[in-house]
Amino acid sequence: MKNLVVERAVVETIELLKIILPTIIAGMAIASFLYSLPQFRRVSNKITALTSFANLKSGVAVSAFFAHKVTALSILADMHKKRLIDDKEVIIASTIGMLPMSIRTTMLLLAPIAISALGLKLGTIYLSLELLSKLFVALIGVYMGRRCLTGGNIDYTAEVSLKNSLFDTLKQFCRVLLVLVPAIFIMTLLLDFGLNILSTLRLDASQFIIIATGTSSTIAGIGVAGSILARGEIDGEIALISLVVASALHRVVETLRHSMPINVSLFGSFGVRLAVILFLMNELACLFAFMLLILLITSNTV
C-alpha cells in the first residue's frame, strides 16, 4: 500500500514539474535579461533620489541592494568603519534598502515562480503584497531619515556588476530545483497519506504543509501552495494567507541562519542590533501585507 502511495506521489510530482518548470526557467531568463538592460537601471537612479530625500549620504549602498544584499551591507560596513556614516544611517539605509532588494528578488525569482505556480491572478496579488509591504517599510525609513539625519555628500564610489545575467539565472534555477522538487514530492506524499495535523488550531493538512514548508523556504512554500491549489485541496484565499504567515515565520529562520551571522561579521557587536531591527521591520512588512490581504478578501477582490 505504501509503495503504491509513493509511486503515485512520484508520478504526480513529475506531471506537475512538467507544467511549471518550463514557465519558471523562461520567466527567470526573460526577467534577468530585462533587469540587465540599461533602461531598467534607471530604477536605481530613482532609489538614489529617494535616499537623498531621506538625508542619506550612503545612496550608493542603498542602490547596491539591487545587485546583492551582502554587497550593499559590505559598502555600508566600509563607510561605517571609515566613520563616514554613523549607526543611525546604517540602520535607516538598510531599512530603505529592503525595497530595491525586494524589487530585484521579486522580478528575478519570485515572479516567475509565483505566477507559474499560483496562476496569474493569485501570483500577481502575492507579488503586489510583497512589493507594497516593502515600500511601506522603506517609507518609514525615509521618514526616520528626514527626522534623524542631517544629509550631506560622501566621496565614495562602488561598482555593481550585472554581467553574465543568463549564467546567473541558470545557477539560480538549479538552486530552485534543489528546493522545489523535494518539497513538492514530500507535500504530495504527505497529502496522499492523509496527513491531519494541528486540528486544534483549525489548520488542515494543506495549510500546515504550506506554512511549514514556507517557513523553511519561500520558494518551496510557493511551489507547494501551487501544487495544493492544482489538486483542489485549498482555495486561493487560504493559500495566500498561509503564504503570508509562512513569510513571517521564515524571517525568524532567515535572521538566525543568515542575517545575524552576516551582520555580525561585517559590523561586529553593532551587527546584532542591526539584525534585530531589520527583523522587526520585516515582521512589520509581513503584518502590513496580512492587513492588505484581509482587506482584499473582505472586498471580494481575491
C-alpha positions as CSV (number, residue, x, y, z in Angstrom):
1,M,0.0,0.0,0.0
2,K,2.8,2.4,1.0
3,N,4.7,1.6,-2.2
4,L,1.6,2.5,-4.3
5,V,1.3,5.8,-2.5
6,V,5.0,6.6,-3.1
7,E,4.7,5.7,-6.8
8,R,1.6,7.9,-7.2
9,A,3.4,10.8,-5.5
10,V,6.3,10.4,-7.8
11,V,4.0,10.4,-10.9
12,E,2.1,13.5,-9.7
13,T,5.3,15.3,-8.9
14,I,6.7,14.7,-12.3
15,E,3.5,15.7,-14.0
16,L,3.3,19.0,-12.0
17,L,7.0,19.8,-12.7
18,K,6.4,19.3,-16.4
19,I,3.9,22.1,-16.3
20,I,5.7,24.7,-14.0
21,L,9.4,24.2,-14.7
22,P,9.4,25.4,-18.3
23,T,7.5,28.5,-17.3
24,I,9.8,29.2,-14.4
25,I,13.1,28.9,-16.4
26,A,11.6,31.0,-19.2
27,G,10.3,33.6,-16.8
28,M,13.6,33.8,-14.9
29,A,15.6,34.1,-18.1
30,I,13.4,36.9,-19.5
31,A,13.4,38.8,-16.2
32,S,17.1,38.5,-15.8
33,F,17.6,39.8,-19.3
34,L,15.3,42.8,-18.7
35,Y,16.9,43.5,-15.4
36,S,20.3,43.8,-17.1
37,L,19.1,46.3,-19.6
38,P,20.3,50.0,-19.2
39,Q,16.7,51.1,-19.2
40,F,15.9,49.2,-16.1
41,R,18.9,50.7,-14.3
42,R,17.0,54.0,-14.2
43,V,15.1,52.5,-11.3
44,S,18.3,52.6,-9.4
45,N,18.5,56.3,-10.0
46,K,15.0,56.7,-8.6
47,I,16.2,54.9,-5.4
48,T,19.2,57.2,-5.2
49,A,16.8,60.2,-5.4
50,L,14.7,58.6,-2.6
51,T,17.8,58.3,-0.4
52,S,18.7,61.9,-1.0
53,F,15.2,62.9,0.2
54,A,15.8,60.8,3.3
55,N,19.0,62.8,4.0
56,L,21.2,59.7,3.4
57,K,24.8,60.1,2.4
58,S,25.0,56.4,1.6
59,G,22.8,56.3,-1.5
60,V,25.3,54.2,-3.5
61,A,25.0,51.5,-0.8
62,V,21.2,51.5,-1.0
63,S,21.3,51.2,-4.8
64,A,23.7,48.3,-4.4
65,F,20.8,46.3,-2.8
66,F,19.6,45.9,-6.4
67,A,22.7,43.7,-7.0
68,H,23.1,41.8,-3.8
69,K,22.3,42.2,-0.1
70,V,25.8,41.3,1.1
71,T,27.4,43.7,-1.5
72,A,25.3,46.6,-0.1
73,L,25.9,45.7,3.5
74,S,29.7,45.5,2.8
75,I,29.6,49.0,1.4
76,L,27.7,50.3,4.4
77,A,30.2,48.4,6.7
78,D,33.1,50.0,4.9
79,M,31.6,53.5,5.2
80,H,30.8,52.8,8.9
81,K,34.4,51.6,9.5
82,K,35.8,54.8,7.9
83,R,33.4,56.8,10.1
84,L,31.7,58.3,7.0
85,I,28.3,57.4,8.4
86,D,27.0,56.6,11.9
87,D,24.9,53.8,13.3
88,K,21.6,55.6,12.6
89,E,22.4,55.9,8.9
90,V,23.4,52.2,8.6
91,I,20.0,51.2,10.1
92,I,18.0,53.7,8.0
93,A,19.9,52.8,4.8
94,S,19.4,49.1,5.4
95,T,15.7,49.6,6.1
96,I,15.2,51.6,2.8
97,G,17.4,49.0,1.0
98,M,14.7,46.4,1.7
99,L,12.7,48.0,-1.2
100,P,15.3,47.6,-4.0
101,M,16.2,44.2,-2.6
102,S,12.6,43.2,-2.8
103,I,12.2,44.6,-6.4
104,R,15.2,42.5,-7.5
105,T,14.1,39.3,-5.8
106,T,10.5,39.7,-7.0
107,M,11.5,40.3,-10.6
108,L,14.3,37.8,-10.9
109,L,13.0,34.9,-8.8
110,L,9.5,35.3,-7.1
111,A,7.6,36.5,-10.2
112,P,8.4,33.6,-12.5
113,I,7.7,31.0,-9.7
114,A,4.6,32.6,-8.2
115,I,2.8,33.3,-11.5
116,S,3.6,29.8,-12.8
117,A,2.7,28.1,-9.5
118,L,-0.2,30.2,-8.3
119,G,-1.6,31.4,-11.6
120,L,-1.7,35.0,-12.9
121,K,-4.3,36.4,-10.5
122,L,-3.1,34.9,-7.2
123,G,0.5,35.3,-8.3
124,T,0.1,39.0,-9.0
125,I,-1.6,39.6,-5.7
126,Y,1.1,37.8,-3.8
127,L,3.8,39.8,-5.6
128,S,2.0,43.0,-5.1
129,L,1.7,42.3,-1.4
130,E,5.5,41.7,-1.2
131,L,6.4,44.9,-3.0
132,L,3.8,47.1,-1.3
133,S,4.8,45.9,2.2
134,K,8.5,46.7,1.4
135,L,7.5,50.1,0.0
136,F,5.7,50.8,3.3
137,V,8.8,49.9,5.3
138,A,11.0,51.9,3.0
139,L,8.8,55.0,3.5
140,I,9.1,54.6,7.2
141,G,12.9,54.6,6.7
142,V,12.6,57.8,4.6
143,Y,10.6,59.4,7.4
144,M,13.1,58.4,10.0
145,G,15.9,59.7,7.8
146,R,14.2,63.1,7.5
147,R,13.9,63.3,11.3
148,C,17.2,61.9,12.4
149,L,19.8,62.6,9.7
150,T,21.4,65.8,8.5
151,G,22.3,64.8,5.0
152,G,25.4,65.7,3.1
153,N,27.6,64.1,0.5
154,I,30.3,61.3,0.6
155,D,33.1,60.9,-1.9
156,Y,32.6,57.1,-2.3
157,T,32.3,55.0,-5.4
158,A,31.3,51.4,-5.8
159,E,31.0,49.3,-9.0
160,V,28.0,47.0,-9.1
161,S,28.2,44.4,-11.9
162,L,25.2,42.8,-13.6
163,K,27.1,40.8,-16.2
164,N,26.6,37.2,-17.0
165,S,22.9,37.5,-16.1
166,L,21.8,34.4,-18.0
167,F,24.5,32.3,-16.4
168,D,23.4,33.6,-13.0
169,T,19.8,32.7,-13.9
170,L,20.9,29.1,-14.7
171,K,22.6,28.8,-11.3
172,Q,19.6,30.2,-9.6
173,F,17.3,27.9,-11.4
174,C,19.4,24.9,-10.3
175,R,19.1,26.1,-6.7
176,V,15.3,26.4,-7.2
177,L,15.2,22.8,-8.4
178,L,17.1,21.6,-5.4
179,V,14.4,23.1,-3.1
180,L,11.3,22.8,-5.2
181,V,11.4,19.2,-6.4
182,P,11.8,17.5,-3.0
183,A,9.3,20.0,-1.4
184,I,6.6,19.2,-4.0
185,F,7.3,15.5,-3.7
186,I,7.1,15.4,0.1
187,M,4.0,17.6,0.1
188,T,2.3,15.2,-2.4
189,L,3.4,12.2,-0.4
190,L,2.0,13.7,2.9
191,L,-1.3,14.6,1.3
192,D,-1.7,11.1,-0.2
193,F,-1.0,9.6,3.2
194,G,-3.8,11.8,4.5
195,L,-1.8,14.0,7.0
196,N,-4.1,15.8,9.5
197,I,-2.2,18.0,11.9
198,L,-2.9,20.9,14.2
199,S,-6.7,20.4,14.2
200,T,-6.9,22.3,17.5
201,L,-5.7,25.4,15.7
202,R,-8.2,24.9,12.8
203,L,-5.3,24.2,10.4
204,D,-6.0,21.4,8.0
205,A,-3.1,19.4,6.4
206,S,-2.8,21.7,3.4
207,Q,-2.5,24.9,5.4
208,F,0.0,23.3,7.7
209,I,2.2,22.0,4.9
210,I,2.3,25.4,3.2
211,I,3.2,27.2,6.4
212,A,5.8,24.6,7.5
213,T,7.4,24.4,4.1
214,G,7.3,28.2,3.6
215,T,8.9,28.8,7.0
216,S,12.0,26.9,5.7
217,S,12.0,28.3,2.2
218,T,9.8,30.9,0.5
219,I,10.3,29.3,-2.9
220,A,9.3,25.9,-1.6
221,G,6.3,27.4,0.1
222,I,5.1,28.9,-3.1
223,G,5.7,25.7,-5.1
224,V,3.8,23.7,-2.5
225,A,0.9,26.1,-2.4
226,G,0.7,25.9,-6.2
227,S,0.7,22.1,-6.1
228,I,-2.1,22.0,-3.5
229,L,-4.1,24.5,-5.5
230,A,-3.7,22.4,-8.6
231,R,-5.0,19.4,-6.6
232,G,-8.1,21.4,-5.4
233,E,-7.2,20.8,-1.8
234,I,-7.3,24.5,-0.8
235,D,-8.8,27.8,-2.1
236,G,-6.8,30.8,-3.2
237,E,-7.6,32.9,-0.2
238,I,-6.4,30.4,2.3
239,A,-3.3,29.7,0.2
240,L,-2.3,33.4,0.2
241,I,-3.0,33.7,3.9
242,S,-0.8,30.7,4.6
243,L,2.0,32.1,2.5
244,V,2.0,35.4,4.3
245,V,2.0,33.6,7.7
246,A,4.9,31.4,6.4
247,S,6.8,34.5,5.3
248,A,6.6,36.0,8.8
249,L,7.9,32.8,10.3
250,H,10.5,32.5,7.6
251,R,12.0,35.8,8.8
252,V,12.9,34.2,12.1
253,V,14.8,31.4,10.3
254,E,16.4,33.7,7.8
255,T,17.6,36.1,10.6
256,L,19.1,33.3,12.7
257,R,20.7,31.4,9.7
258,H,21.9,34.3,7.5
259,S,21.3,37.9,8.6
260,M,22.7,37.7,12.1
261,P,26.0,36.0,11.1
262,I,26.5,38.3,8.1
263,N,25.8,41.5,10.0
264,V,28.0,40.4,13.0
265,S,30.8,39.6,10.6
266,L,30.6,43.0,8.9
267,F,29.7,45.3,11.8
268,G,30.8,43.4,14.9
269,S,28.6,43.8,18.0
270,F,26.5,46.5,16.3
271,G,25.5,43.8,13.8
272,V,23.4,42.1,16.4
273,R,21.3,45.3,17.0
274,L,21.1,45.9,13.2
275,A,19.9,42.3,12.6
276,V,17.2,42.6,15.3
277,I,15.9,45.9,13.9
278,L,15.8,44.6,10.4
279,F,14.0,41.5,11.6
280,L,11.4,43.7,13.3
281,M,11.0,45.8,10.1
282,N,10.5,42.6,8.1
283,E,7.8,41.4,10.5
284,L,6.2,44.8,10.2
285,A,6.1,44.4,6.5
286,C,4.5,41.0,6.8
287,L,1.9,42.5,9.2
288,F,1.2,45.2,6.6
289,A,0.9,42.6,3.8
290,F,-1.5,40.5,6.0
291,M,-3.7,43.5,6.7
292,L,-3.8,44.3,2.9
293,L,-4.7,40.8,2.1
294,I,-7.6,40.7,4.6
295,L,-8.8,44.0,3.1
296,L,-8.7,42.4,-0.4
297,I,-10.5,39.3,0.9
298,T,-13.3,41.2,2.6
299,S,-13.8,43.3,-0.5
300,N,-14.1,40.0,-2.6
301,T,-11.0,41.0,-4.7
302,V,-9.3,37.7,-4.3
